[in-house]
Amino acid sequence: MKILQLIPNISPGGAERIVVDLSNELAKKHDVILSTLYDKHADDLFREQIIDKVQTITLGKRLGFDLQVIFRLYKVIKKIRPDIIHTHLRGLNYLMPLIPFLGKVPIVHTVHNDAYQECQNSKIRRVRKYFFENKKIFPVTISKASAKSFKEAYGEELDILIYNGRETPTKTNKYNHVSKELESYKKNSDSRIFINIGRQEKQKNQLMLVEAFKQLIIKDNANAILIIIGGGRNSKSSLAIQKQLKKVNGNIYLLGEKKNTTDYLLASDFFCLSSLFEGMPITLIEAFATETIPISTSVGGITEMISELDDSLLSEEVDLSSYYEALKRAYFLSEETERNLKAKAKQLFTSKYSIEQCSTQYLNLYLKLI
């Protein structure tokens, strides 16, 4: 089977992570072409993780709407003649004008976030809805919350539910350096390490996380440090958040972008998510796989995942006081409870959120459609 995966770029992000892992896994037995709208960029941290069996193509997109990309994409499709096309994020917007000219090639589109957040333009949503209803595009949602948002956005249950998956994380050759680095930040050997991984933007809500963590230190005299990994974007709101975060000090450390985030998870005790909305974060799946206990706001597919583990790890509301209480509950867990949670998290990863489980379900869908 020849499979074309289409995504804007491979910069750090959950959708980009799953596309690389899925492409690598499917390429073990099938021909996979991974096409990005944009050319290679310094921010494409996942590109070097694409295995040699996956063919990569770039379409030279410029900033803003680029009509030429549609014509380039059409030439690529005609040349490689894929059996299935699988789109992600805004990649679908550039494929939709070509659908009348593609014959019977099935198109799958994964909704990686809340359906309204993924496509905020109501006119484009109406076009997508037309193609969804007429079975020209087959939408996939990634959690029960994602499926609910899809129905609210498009009015019907037209989606197929497939959970995200991740390769089993392993230590890199930088792990020992990471472990020593984190030890250097700790007050003493008993300090607990909390970690947040994500873009510094409004959705990820790191400013609330920082304030909640400060309360944990001050009110509960917590022997803990907070590590924040990730970069920002060039938008005004993201730059403003980055500026405010740079002012933090004490027990909080900003480490910027990292290619080996798994090493940092493996060396940490707790994984913090403070998002305002989410689909099903790949970083949360990685936390399950590395047995790093998650603490999160109750949004999107996060609620479904963590409730299976222990719903006390969820904040009751998406606000400062609720998130502080969730941090506090996690910090004061008994050693036995921590051991049990770690074992259960790893079991849930293996049974539901591995890339093997995910790719098998996508492959079954592809075979059903062609």
Protein Blocks (a to p, Z undefined) as FASTA:
>chain_A
ZZddddfblcdcfklmmmmmmmmmmmmmpccddddfbdcdfklmmlmmpcfklccddehi
aehjdfklmmmmmmmmmmnopabdcdehjllmmmmmmmmmnojaccddddfbdfklmmmc
lklmmmmmmmmmnopaccddfbfklmmmmmmmnopafbccdddddddddddfklmmmmmm
mmmmpmblmbccddddddddfklommmmmmmmmmmmmmnopacddddeddddfbfklmmm
mmmmmmgghjbccebjafklmlmmmmpmbdcdfbfbdcbdfklmmmmmnopacddddehj
llmmmmmmommlpcfbdcfklmmmmmmmmmmpcfklmmmmmmmmmmmmmmmmcmklmmmm
mmmmmmmmZZ
